[in-house]
Each structure stands twice: as structure tokens, then as C-alpha cells.
């Protein structure tokens, strides 16, 4: 059975050496007394044990068994309940939660490392607590103090869980079409009626209560997305002292039968006049829900990184042991019947692609988390700059992490050859599990439209210039060495050039943004990773004498990224500049 070992050395490298997290935490008052290098490392060490020893061993068995539905009751696979009980004893659900309500208050920069470990070890298990963490964010930001006091401590403790109820059978990405209703009651609560699909953890046997965040329409709601409100609808009603009361008027109608993440209960939920409580202001529920969705989008992006890391670890171990053929130029292991396949250039191409994309993604997720911490804890100009970067980069994190995550998982499967298609090796499960990450929490096509249409074209590229300006400042700063500076500068100039072209052409071609958004997001992603690799390479070059094995590997991987992966931007540039016409020439009835 495949094993998972958290890449602690690399996580510490990104946190402490590349981004100097300890210096950032020390200057932010809300974090200065909460976390330092020693605390962070201790948390990472314990997290590695929890994920590697508790959760990873349940990954394959959970996939084989799946979640069960029986007359509205959902059971998770064998071992999940016991593992969850151990998991919440450690306070992991509330790791980055608000300390005022029982959270541990750790920075997002640390939390994303833990999230990656979780998804690497067991994506299905992780989703139960990931939705709870997002639910906590929405409540903390938008709920009344009464609701926060009543619900947040039990969510942070893991005693209760949370869900996100958006999608309806007829309304996927277009939430303006949803029909779920909310009727006001005399006591200030609301009667929620309607059906939701694809609800992760909508019913399960891990927690004593489940709190559903439900989008619904009030009777006086205007049409479209501006008429949506957000409601908290508990599975069991809760007394003011926190004790559970009667079962609410909601039920799980069935479980979806899925390609992957089979141990995660994906539910059809029915609300039949269920009691709910308004969160935030009427008709502004979508904005409140997006507090949760933006968290989930980064988290689901990290699902791509986590699955890719697990696939890489498996493929690396297999490539070192599997004997097939002889290496070009002569035997690497003449004493054996054949050489390990890691000696073959094509296998090395796949492994290096996985390594470069996964480590680049880990650095970029930490960078986005850094901006989230600055947006939350810093002040004035620094806060506004960070908020703009978070808005710009979140769709890239979700879509690019998951697109390259699938690519890496497929490479890992390919390294195994025929064995990669067989269940016992674990690679085919990773391909199935990671595939959903490109679809849920807003498909990657929707993320691309958000990036290009809303975050670049709509504001004239202001947020883009803030990001590229930061890269240029990095390149201009005095330093003993800036490896790959010329290639990074050329890549930034390419991104700026194609962005300027799009800003000009979009005024004449209304279909252009929709036609090229995915290609633009991918080009942007490769340039963002180039920035990450340039920063990592600068640190590695300066520290190489201290640990040749680790830092030398970093520089070699950076070299591979800049010479073999970054050039993909040139084909993407050509595709973007081809415009929308090639997509529109074929008549609808000729498809």
C-alpha cells in the first residue's frame, strides 16, 4: 500500500527561508504572541504524524468501501469515525480559527501547509473538515454575535460540522437561477424549502450536528443573483445554552455515485420548511457566501497540490526500484539485470515535471496565504495591496493548482506503466480523486473568466500591474545573485504584452474574453510559478554550501522549470492572439 510522508524539509524551506514567515509574524501584533518558528515547526511535525499515520492508511480502504446511504442515514467508511475523533482531539479543525470563539488563531501561511498534508494523505476525509473551516469563516465575517457565540466554538472544536448549500439541479454556476425559498416567521427565524445537490458532508456520522449554510430567496427578493440571501440551517435545532433539540425539517435524499472521493458523502439535500437564521443582510447572501467560497477555492486548489505530491512520492519510489532496460549511454547498475527506470530520460521528464509543478505550487499557495494574512492583520496601504492580490490570484490558485495537479497525477500513473492502472498501487485513485477539483467550487473555466474578465479587463489591469510590479521590484533589488532573472523578466514582459493586447482587443470583440480566458489563466500561472522558482533559486544559490543535496536539487529543478515548462507560455500567447474567430466559425448545428 502506498505511504505518505509529509515533505517537511521543503515546507520549512518555503515558510522560513523563501518567505521569512517568522519576521512577518513578529511585526503583526495579532500573530506576534501566537506563533514563531519553533511553534510552527512543532505544529508541522505533529501534523505530519496525524496525516501520515492516522489518515493515509484509511485512504485506499475508504475509497474501496465508500460512504453508505440507508433511508436518509449516511455512514462513513470503517475507521473514519475513530480517526475523526482523534483528529478533533488535536484541535485541527480550528487551527486558523478566531481565538475569540475557540480557534487557535494560527496564520494562513501555516494552515496551507497542513491542508496540503491532509489532501495528500486522504482527500475524502479532508473534505469534511475543509467545509467546516469555510463555514466558520463565513459565520465569523457575517453572522450576528449571538449566532457566532452559539455556533463557532462547537465548529472550531469539530464537535459540529458545516456545509455549503448552493447548487440546485437546474442552477449550477448560474446561482441567479436558484429557487430555494425562505419564508419569514414571527419569531425572527425563516422556513427554508427547496432542494440542493452536490452537498459535501450534507449528512454523515462523524459529528453530533451539521450546520448548513443555505442560499435562498426571500418573498420580496429581486430576480437574479442580487436577490439571494444566506441562512444557517442546523440539522438539529440548538437551544440558547447549546444543547441539541429536535431534528430540523431537512433530510438527505441520496448520495451521488462518483468517479472519485468516494469516502466523501456528496448528498442530495431536501429542506421542507426547515428552520433557518439569516446571516448578514437580506439579498446580500452571495457576497457573504463568497467569503466561504474564496476560502474553499484556495483549499480545493491545494487538493491539486496534495494529490500531486502523493503521486510524486509514489512514482519516485517506484522509479528508483523498478528495473527495466538499460540507460542511454551505458548501464547505470551493471551488477543488476537492468537499470532502475529513473535512469531513463522520459521517466525523468515526468518526475521532474511533477516535482517542478508541485514545489512551485507549494510556494505559490504559501505566497497567496501570505497575502491573506496581510489582508487580515496588516493596515492601510499594505492591507489594500494584499487584498487586491488575493482577489487577482485566487482564481489562478484554484484553477492552475488543479490543472497541473491532474497533469502530475497522470504523469505519476504513467511512470508505473501498467501497474499505474491497477488499484493496489494507488495511482489510479489519485487520478480519480483529483479530477473533481477542476470542477467543484466553480469550474476552472469560470475561474478563468473571473480572472480575465473581472480582475484584469474590468479594472484596466490595475491588479495585474501590482503583481508584475512586485516581480520587477524583486528583479531590481540589489543581491549577490538572481538566478534566472533574464528569463523571469522576459516572461513578465510577455504577460504584460498579451494583457495589454487583450485590454485593447476586448473593446472590439465581445467574445474575446470568454474565448481565451483559460489560455490566459494558464499563461499567468506559468509566469507566477516562474516568480516562485526565481525566489526559491535565489535562496538556494545563497545557501548551497550549507546543504548541497537539498539546495542543489532546488537549483536543478528550477533549471528544468525555466527551460522545459516555462516555454509553454509562447504557445499560449499564440493561441490567445488568434482571438475568438476560430471558435465561432462553425455553426451550432455542425457540431
Secondary structure, 3 states (H helix, E strand, C coil): CCCCCCCHHHHHHHHHHHCCHHHHHHHCHHHHCCCCHHHHHHHHHHHHHHHHHHHHHHHHHHHHHCCEEECCEEECCCCHHHHHHHHHHCCCCCCCCCHHHCCCCCCHHHHHHHHHHHHHHCHHHHHHHHHHHHHHHHHHHHCCHHHHHHHHHHHHCCCEEEEEECCECCECCCHHHCCCEEEECCCCCEEEEEEEEEEECCCCCCCCEEEEEEEEEECCCCCCHHHEEEEEEECEEECCCCCEEEECCEEEEEECCCCCCCCCCEEEEEEEEEEEEEECCCCEHHHHHHHHHHHHHHHHHHHHHHHHHHHHHHHHHHHHHCECCCCCCCCCCCCCCCCEHHHCHHHHHHHHHHHHHHHHHHHHHHHHHHHHHHHHHCCHHHHHHHHHHHHHHHHHHHHHHHHHHHHHHHHHHHHCHHHHHCHHHCHHHHHHHHHHHHCCCCCHHHHHHHHHHHHHHCCCCHHHHHHHHHHHHHHHCCCCCCCCHHHHHHHHHHHHHHHHHHHHHCCCCCCHHHHHHHHHHHHHHHHHHHHHHHHHHHHHHHHHHHCHHHHHHHHHHHHHHHHHHCCHHHHHHHHHHCCCHHHHCCCHHHC
